[in-house]
Amino acid sequence: EQVQRMAREASARLEDVENSLGQQVVALKKSRDAMLDQLSDELKTQTPSAAATLLLSLDNELATLSLKRLPTVKRRLILEQIPVKRRIELTNLLR
């Protein structure tokens, strides 16, 4: 009986940890989305050359997520300003 009680307590603690982690993940996703929205708003106002320079400082994942938030024409104009090797990588990730 003591073993069963300990198992129930451990299970309850584990459930609490899972719930807490789930809430943290949701908060992190909201924060990331807000940051990406800000970044894409900034990219929309910049010239394609300036936007490309900014994107070159980002890793592929962040650059791709930012580009996905842009209108197709703006995205194409920015990609044209990025060196070919990186442009191909980003284009493949955008698919």
TIGUSE-148089 format. One line per 4 residues: for each residue z, y, x of N, C-alpha, C. Coordinates in steps of 0.2 Angstrom, whole numbers, plus 5000, padded with zeros to 4 digits. Each point is the difference from the previous one (the first is absolute). Layout:
Z:Y:X:Z:Y:X:Z:Y:X; ...
% end
This chain:
5000:4994:5004:5000:5006:4996:5000:5006:5004; 5004:5000:5006:5000:5006:5004:4993:5001:5003; 4996:4995:5002:4994:5001:5003:4995:5003:4995; 5001:4998:4993:4995:5002:4995:5002:5008:4999
5006:5002:5000:5002:5007:5000:4997:5004:5005; 5001:4997:5006:4997:5004:5006:4992:5001:5000; 4997:4994:4997:4993:5000:5000:4998:5006:4994; 5004:5000:4995:4998:5005:4995:5001:5007:5003
5006:5001:5003:5001:5007:5003:4994:5002:5005; 4998:4995:5004:4995:5001:5005:4994:5002:4997; 4998:4996:4994:4994:5001:4996:5000:5007:4997; 5006:5002:4998:5001:5007:4997:4999:5006:5005
5003:4998:5006:4999:5005:5005:4993:5001:5002; 4996:4994:5001:4993:5000:5001:4996:5004:4995; 5002:4999:4994:4996:5003:4994:5001:5008:5001; 5006:5002:5002:5002:5007:5000:4995:5003:5006
5000:4996:5006:4996:5002:5005:4993:5001:4999; 4997:4995:4996:4993:5000:4998:4999:5006:4995; 5004:5001:4996:4999:5006:4995:5000:5007:5004; 5005:5000:5005:5000:5006:5004:4994:5001:5004
4998:4995:5003:4993:5000:5004:4995:5002:4996; 4999:4997:4994:4995:5002:4995:5000:5007:4998; 5006:5003:4999:5000:5007:4999:4998:5005:5006; 5002:4997:5006:4998:5004:5006:4992:5000:5001
4997:4994:4999:4993:4999:5000:4997:5005:4995; 5002:5001:4994:4997:5004:4995:5001:5007:5003; 5005:5002:5002:5001:5007:5003:4996:5001:5006; 4999:4996:5004:4996:5001:5006:4992:5000:4998
4998:4996:4995:4993:5001:4998:4999:5007:4996; 5005:5002:4997:4999:5007:4997:5000:5005:5005; 5004:5000:5005:5000:5004:5006:4993:5000:5003; 4998:4994:5002:4993:4999:5003:4995:5003:4996
5000:4999:4994:4994:5002:4995:5000:5008:5000; 5006:5003:5000:5001:5007:5000:4997:5003:5006; 5002:4997:5006:4997:5002:5007:4993:4999:5000; 4997:4995:4997:4993:4999:5000:4996:5005:4996
5003:5002:4994:4998:5005:4996:4999:5007:5003; 5006:5001:5004:5000:5007:5004:4995:5000:5005; 4999:4994:5004:4995:5000:5005:4993:5000:4997; 4999:4997:4995:4993:5000:4997:4998:5007:4997
5005:5004:4998:5000:5007:4997:4998:5004:5006; 5003:4999:5006:4999:5004:5006:4993:4998:5002; 4998:4994:5000:4993:4998:5003:4994:5003:4995; 5002:5001:4994:4995:5003:4995:4999:5007:5002
5005:5003:5002:4999:5008:5002:4997:5001:5007; 4999:4995:5004:4998:5001:5007:4992:4999:5000; 4997:5003:5005:4993:4998:5002:5000:4993:5002; 4994:4997:4999:5000:4993:5002:5002:4998:5007
4998:5005:5004:5002:4999:5007:5007:5000:5002; 5003:5005:4996:5008:5001:5001:5003:4993:4997; 4998:4998:4994:5003:4995:4997:4999:4993:5004; 4994:5000:5003:4999:4994:5005:5004:5000:5006
5001:5006:5003:5005:5000:5005:5007:4998:4998; 5002:5002:4994:5007:4998:4998:5000:4992:4999; 4995:4998:4997:5000:4992:4998:5000:4996:5007; 4996:5003:5005:5000:4996:5007:5007:5000:5003
5005:5004:4998:5007:4999:5002:5004:4995:4996; 4997:4997:4995:5004:4995:4996:4997:4993:5001; 5005:4995:4999:4998:4994:5000:4995:4998:4995; 4996:4994:5000:4995:4998:4996:5003:5000:4993
5005:4997:4999:5003:4999:4993:5001:5007:4996; 5004:5004:5004:5001:5007:4997:4994:5004:4999; 4995:5000:5005:4994:5003:4999:4996:4997:4994; 5000:4994:4999:4996:4997:4995:5003:5002:4993
5007:4999:4999:5003:5002:4994:4999:5007:4998; 5000:5005:5005:4999:5007:4999:4993:5001:4998; 4995:4996:5003:4993:5001:4998:4998:4998:4993; 5004:4994:4998:4999:4998:4993:5002:5005:4995
5004:5005:5002:5002:5005:4995:4995:5005:4999; 4995:5000:5004:4995:5006:5000:4994:4998:4996; 4997:5006:4998:4994:4999:4996:4994:4997:5005; 4996:4996:4997:4995:4996:5004:4996:5005:5005
4998:5005:4998:4996:5005:5004:5004:5002:5006; 5006:5003:4998:5004:5002:5006:5002:4995:5005; 5001:4994:4997:5002:4994:5005:4994:4999:5004; 4994:5000:4998:4994:4999:5004:4999:5005:5005
5001:5006:4998:4999:5006:5005:5005:4999:5006; 5006:4998:4998:5005:5000:5005:4998:4994:5005; 4998:4994:4997:4999:4994:5004:4994:5002:5005; 4995:5004:4998:4995:5002:5004:5002:5003:5006
5006:5003:5000:5003:5004:5006:5004:4995:5005; 5001:4994:4998:5004:4995:5003:4996:4996:5005; 5002:4999:5006:4996:4996:5005:4998:4993:4997; 4994:4998:5001:4997:4994:4997:5005:4994:5000
5003:4998:5005:5004:4994:5000:5006:5000:4995; 5003:5006:5000:5006:5001:4995:4997:5001:4993; 4994:5003:4999:4997:5001:4994:4999:4993:4997; 4997:4995:5004:4999:4994:4997:5006:4996:4998
5005:5001:5004:5007:4997:4999:5002:5002:4993; 5000:5007:4999:5003:5003:4994:4995:4998:4994; 4994:5000:5001:4995:4999:4995:5002:4992:4997; 5000:4996:5005:5002:4993:4998:5006:4999:4996
5005:5004:5002:5007:5000:4997:5000:5003:4993; 4995:5005:4999:4999:5003:4993:4997:4996:4995; 4997:4994:5002:4997:4996:4996:5005:4995:4996
% end
